[in-house]
Amino acid sequence: MPFIRTDDAVDLFYEETGTGVPIVFVHEFADDYRSYEPQIRFFCRHHRCIAFNARGYPPSAIPITPEQYSQERAREDILAVLNGLNLEKAHIIGLSMGAFAALHFGFTYPDRTLSIVIAGCGYGASPDDRGQFAADAEASAARFERIGMTRAAEGYATGPTRVQYQRKDPRGWAEFRNRLGEHSAQGSALTMRGVQKQRPSLYDLVGEMNRINAPTLIVTGDEDWPCLEAGILMKKSIRTAGLVVVPNTGHAVNLEEAAEFNQQIARFLHAVEIRRWPERDPRALAPSLLGVPES
């Protein structure tokens, strides 16, 4: 098995296939590198595709020190993958937890970022929801430890932004649920407490998002309720951002609507690679809907 060692001595498992401009896929909390199979099969025809498991997700290592799990570490693990594979730059595609990491990577390492795809990003972002999100995260971590991942996956996979996938594609949803059930309870609990529960709100990162200059695509399902408002915030804050809202779709948009997701990303990457992805015209945020008044 191929592994990359991080600067704090954690081994990250990865797979890669294809040749061309590199894409690094960063997975969500409730899944792992396998969740990007529909994307890797599609994009490896023209790109070098790399997917890795976050720390805490076997066969990646599960460090037992809680301080080794944080939003900063998740961001640095993307950098470790680039460095370990001698990649100067890459497209970074992240979903949910992976999208938060991709966003942080984009404003921290602009010189290593060809573009960013931020999909399903926003859980716990609203200032009004911070307390409830932290409480839910702690309850989820405790549940993983108490009953194990196989049982916990049954409830987690039928949450309000997951049932859309279950209704559309029961077979695909069952594969997702089963992957979640295979995860480490210890690794999931540590990740939930250290990364999910502690990460900063998007509303506290507007200044950092204002600095992003890499082409950015934000993707959300229209029934991924916590991510809709956050998607608009990121669209307004990132001057290079486009926003795609996929109808009648929940959180795992890359699985639930894989063909639509792939086509949107393909158009985006093509525009980026021929240098035709625009930066927003400042006039688009003029205070008057009728335009800037004449002086």
N, C-alpha and C positions, 0 to 999 in steps of 0.2 A: 504494500500500500504506500502511495506517495504522501509525504508529510512536509510541511513547512514549519520551522521552529520560530516562534516569536521572540522578541527581545526580553520577555520575562519567562522564557524557557517552556512555553506551552506548544505542543505539537498539534498543528491543524491539518486535518485530512483534506485533500482536494482531488478533483478529477479535472482533466482537460481533454479537449478534442478539437479538431479543426485547425486551420491556419488562417492568417490574415490579421487584421486589426483586432487587438484583444478586447474581450468583454469579461468582466468579473461579476458574477451573480452572487448576491448576498441574501440569504434566506430569512424568512420570518420566524417568530418565536415558535409557532406551533408546527413547524415543518423543518426540513433540512435540505441539503443540496439536491436531493432527489426531486424536490418540488419543481425544479426548473427543467425537467426532462423535456416538456413540450417546447420550451424555448431553445434548449441546446440542440435538439434535433433540427430545428428550423434554422438557427443562426450559424451552426457550425459549417454550413455549406460555404459561407463567405467570411467567417470570423474565427478567430481562436477563442474558444469558450472555456472559461474556468469557473468552476463552482466549488465552494469549500464549506465545510461544516464549522460553525462557530465553536469556540471553546465551550465545554459542557455538553456537546453533542457527539457521542461516539460515532465513528472511531476517532474523532478528535479527543484530545485529553480533557479530563475533568479536574481542573485545579480545585483544591478543597479550601483554599483561602478566599473568603468572601471578597476581600479587596481586589482580587484579580478579575472581578466582574464589574464592569461599568460601561457607561456610554463611551468614555474615552478609550477604554480597552477595545471595544467593538470597532471603533474607528481605526485604531492602530493595527488591528488585525488585518484590515483591508490593506493597509500599507505593507504589512509583513508579507502578504501574498504577492503584491507587486514586486517587492524587493527580492523575495525568495525565487521568483521566476524571471528576474532581471527585466522587468517591464518598466520602461520609462513612463508610459502613460497607458490608461485604459478607459474604456467606457465602464461606468459603474452602474449596475442595475440592482436595486434593492426593493424588497417588499416588506412593509410593516416595520418590525425591528430592524431588518436589513435596510429599509428606506431611511430610517433615522440615522443609521451608521453611514449610509451613502451621502446624506445631506451634510453631516458633520465632516465627512471626508472632503466634500466639495469645497466647503469654505475654509478648511484647514490646509488642504494640499492642492491648491488650484493648479500648480505646475505639474501635477501627476494625473490630472483629470481631463479626459477628452470630452466627456459628457456625463450627465447624471440622469437616471430614471428613478423617480421617487413614487412608488406605488403603495397605496393603502397606508398612508402615513398620517397619524393624527391622534391615536388613542392617548387619552390623558392630557392632551394639549391645552384644552380650554381651561382658563384659570378657575372657572366655577366647578370644574370636574376634578381638580387635582387631588383633593382629599379622598373622594370616592374612588378614584383610580388607584391611589396608593393602598387603600383598604382592600380593594378587590385583588390587587397584585399580591398582597400579603396572604389573603385568604386562599388564593390559587396556589401559591407556593406551599402553604401548609397542607393543602389538600393533596398535592403531588406526593409529599412526604408521608402522609397518613395512609392513603389508599393505593398509591402506586399509579404509574402512568397508564396502564391498560384500562383501569376503571375510570380514571380521571379524564381520559381522552373521550369517553362516551359523552360526558357532559360538555366538555370544552368544544367538541366538534359540532354541537347543536346550539351554539350561541346565536344571538340575533343577527349576526352578520355572516353566519356560516350556513344557515338553513337554505339560503338561495342555491348554494352549490349542491346541497343534498337533494333538493327538489329537481334541479335540472339534470344532474348527472349522478345518480345514486352509486354507480360503480366507481367513478372517479372519487367521489366523496368518501366512500368506504376505504379506498386506498390511502387517502389523506389521513383519515381517522386511525388506520392501522399503523401508518408511519409514526404518528404522534404517540401512539401507545407503545412503540418500541424505544422511545427516548428514555434517557436516564432521569429518574425522579430527582436524584441529587443535583444533577447538572441543570435540570429545568428549574428547580427551586432556587438554586444559586443565581441563575440567569434572571429569573423573575424578580428577585430581590435586588440584585446588583445593577442590572441594566434597565429593565422595564420600570421598576418602581422609582428609581432614583434619577432617571434621565430628566433633563431640563425641559420645560414647556417650550413649544415652538414660539409662543408669544413672547418669550424672553430671548429669542434668537433673531429677532427682526433685523437688528444691526448686522449680525453675521450674514444673514441671508442677503441683505442689501449688497454685500461685497462679492457675492458669487458671480463669476463671469463665464463659467462653463455653460454650454448649452444644457438646458434642463427640461425634462418632461415630467409632469405630474400626472399620475393616473389614479383614478378612484372609481369604485362602483357607486352608483347612486343610492344604494341601500347600505353602504358602508358608512353609517350615520356619523360616527366620530370623526371621519376623515373628510367630509364634505366641506365644512367650514374651514378646517385646516388647509385644505387644498386651495381655497380661495385666498387665504392668508399668504400661502407660499407663492401663489401666482402673482399677487400684488407686490410681494417683497423681493422676489428674484426677477431682475429685469430681463433675464434670458429664458424665462420659463413659459412653456405652453401647458395647457391644462386639458386633459381628456377625462370626461365623465362617461362611464359605460352604463347603459340603462339596464335596470332590473337585475343588478349585480351586487354581490356582497364583497367580502374582504379579500378572499384569495382570487383576485381578478385574473392573475396569470394562468390559473387552472380552470376557473369557472368559465371564462371566455378566452381560451387560449388563442384561437385564431384571430380574434379582434385585437387582443393584446399584442400578438406578434406583428400584425400588420401596422399597428400604430408605432411600435418600436422600430420596425424596419424603415418606415417613412422618416421617422425622426433621425435614425442613425445615418440614413442616406443623405439627408439634408445637412447634417453635421459634417459628414466626411467630404462633401463637395463645397463646404463652407457657405451654405445658403440658409442656415438657421439664423433667424433674426434676433437682434436685441430690441426690446420694446421701444417704440417711439415715445419719448417723454410726453408728447401731446395726448397720448392715450389715457393719461391720468390727470388731465386738466380738470379743475374743479367745476367748470361749466360744461353741461352736456352739449351746449351749442358752440363750443369751441372757446379758444382764448380770445377775449375781447380785444379789439384794436385799441392801441394807446392814443 
